[in-house]
Structures are given as structure tokens and as C-alpha cells.
Amino acid sequence: MGSVNKKKLVTFLTGARANTYAAGKGKVKPVFPGSTQLEYKEGDWLYRDIYNLGNKIFVGLETVYFKGKPVWSMCYYGDFKKMTEKEIDEILREALIKYKDKVRLWYQVEWKNKNFKYICTPDSREGIEEVSGLEEIYKDREKVYYLYYAGGLIG
């Protein structure tokens, strides 16, 4: 990976997630028509999240660039058909801010908010080099949301 510090990569990535979707910020004109694109920049680092949403199904790609070169990327696919967009935003934004150093990485995360239960279960505990897992939300014990994620270092 050359000159990119993995600890700084994780810090930037988790901060970028908290400062884009989770904060309701970072929207830019999308490269691909019909998609949503969020970006966050800090020094030599750039975070870009491009996703498509239709009928409460979504698919996307997060990429982190260092000095203009992609160094880390993760794809995701999810479904929130049994939730409202307001409910999904409230729960996910809380997860991405409150547990930003752990969700969608290699840590097990579980917490409750009213009648919702959030669980993030990694498939791998290797670190930023390779991440994959399943994020779920239950409402009154019924699964109402899921997201599969997979990615890792590419630089």
C-alpha cells in the first residue's frame, strides 16, 4: 500500500461516513445519471460514495482516494422494504455516528433504539485490508432491513 497509513485511512473513512450520509451532507452532482453521490475531502484524502436507490432496494460503492489514487473501496447492497425512509435514516445515521469506528468494518456491533435493534456482523476480523459482513435492523423482532458489504485495500 506504499505511503498510505492504514490507521489514518480508517480514521478518515469513518469520519467521512459520519460527515456525509450520516450528517445529511456532502451531496454533489452525480457522475452517473439517476444516482446519488456524496463526497468528503480532507487534505490529500477524498471519500466518494455513489449509490442507486429504487423501490427501497439500494446498491452502492464507497471509494477512498489518497493523493488522487484509489486506495480502498467497498460495495454494498441492501433492502429496507419493511421500513420507512425516515426510520432507516434515523437508525443508520445514529449507527454511523455513534459507532462510527466499528460499523461496516470488522467489529461486531449491537444496540437498541426504542423498538429497533441494530446488528452489524463481520465475516472477517482481518482489519481494513479486507472487510465484509451483514448489517441488519429488526423492528419488534422482525427483520426490516439488511445490507451486505464487502471491500478492502486496492492500492
N, C-alpha and C positions, 0 to 999 in steps of 0.2 A: 504494500500500500504506500510505500515511499514515505513522503513527508507529512502525511495526514496522521494526526494524533487521534487514536481511537476514543480516548476519554473526551477530547474536545468535540469529536463527531457526535457522540452520544449526547453530550450537553447541548450542542447546537440543535440536533434533531428533536429532542424532547422540548426544548424551548420554542422551536419553530412550530411544532404541533400546537403548543399552548397559545401561541401568538397568531395562529391562522384560524382554522376551523373552530377550535375551542373558544376563541375570543370573538368569533364572528368577524374576523378581519382578513386582510391580505388578498382579496379578490382582485384579479386582473383580467384583461381581455384574454379569453382562451385561444390557444393555438389551434385547437380543433373545434369547429362549429358545433354548438349544442352541448359542449362540455362545460364544466366549471373548473376554473384554475385559480389556485391560491399560491401566493409566493411570500417568502420572508427572506430578507437579506441581512447579514451581519458580517462586516469586514469582507474577507475572502470567501465566505460561505454563502450559498444560496440554497434554499429549500423550495421545491416545486411539487405541488400536489394537484394532479389532474384527474377528475373523475366524471363519470356519466351516471345520471340518475333517471330512472324511468319506472313507473309503476311500483315504487318502493323497493326496487332492486337497484343496486349500485355496484360499480366496478371502478377501480382507480389505480393510480401509480404515484407513489411518492419517490422523489429523487433528491439526493443531496449532492451539490456540486462544491468542489473546493478549487479555487483559482480557475474557474471555468470548465473544469473537468468533472464528469460524474464519478463519484466515489462510493456511493451507497444507494440502493434502490429497493423498494418493497411494493409488491402488488397486493391488492385486496379485492374481495368480492363479498357482498352482504345482502341481507334481506331484512326489511323492517315492516313487512306487510301487516303485522298484527299490532302496530303501534302508530300513533300519530307522529307527524314530523316534529311537532313541539315536544312530545315526550322523548323521542330519540335524541333530539338536540340537547335537551336538559340533562339526560343521563350521560351521554357521551362527552359532552363538554365538561361536566364535572369530573369524569374519569380522566380525561386528557389534561386537566389542570391539577386536580388533587393528587393523582397518582402518575403524573407525567413521566417520572423517572422509571416507571415499571411497565405500564400498559403497552401492548403490542411489541414487546421486546422478548426477554427470556425469563421473566418473573411471573409467578402465579399471583393474581390479584383477585380479591373477592371482597365486596362490600354491599351494603344495603342503603337504599334511599326510599323511604316510605314503603310502598308495596312492591318496589322494584329491587331486584338482586342482579348485580353486575359481576360477571366472572370472566377473567382472561386467563386462558390455559395455554402455555407454550408447549410446542412439540420438542423443542430443543433448548438447552440451557447453556449453549456454547458461548454466547456473547454477541456482540454487534456483527461479527463475521458472518453469521447465519441466523436469521430469525424466522420462526414460523409458529403458527398456533391458531387458536379459535377464541373469539370474543363472543360472549353471549349475554343477553339480558332476559331475565324472567320477570313476569308480572303476575303476582299471586300464584307463583309456582308453574306458570305456563311459559314456555319459551316463546318470546315475541320478537326476538332479534338475534341474528348471528352474523359474524364477519370472519372469513378465513383470511389469513395474511401469511405472506412468505417473501423473503428477500435476504439481502446481505451485501457484503462488500463487493464492489465491482471494479475497484481501482487498484 
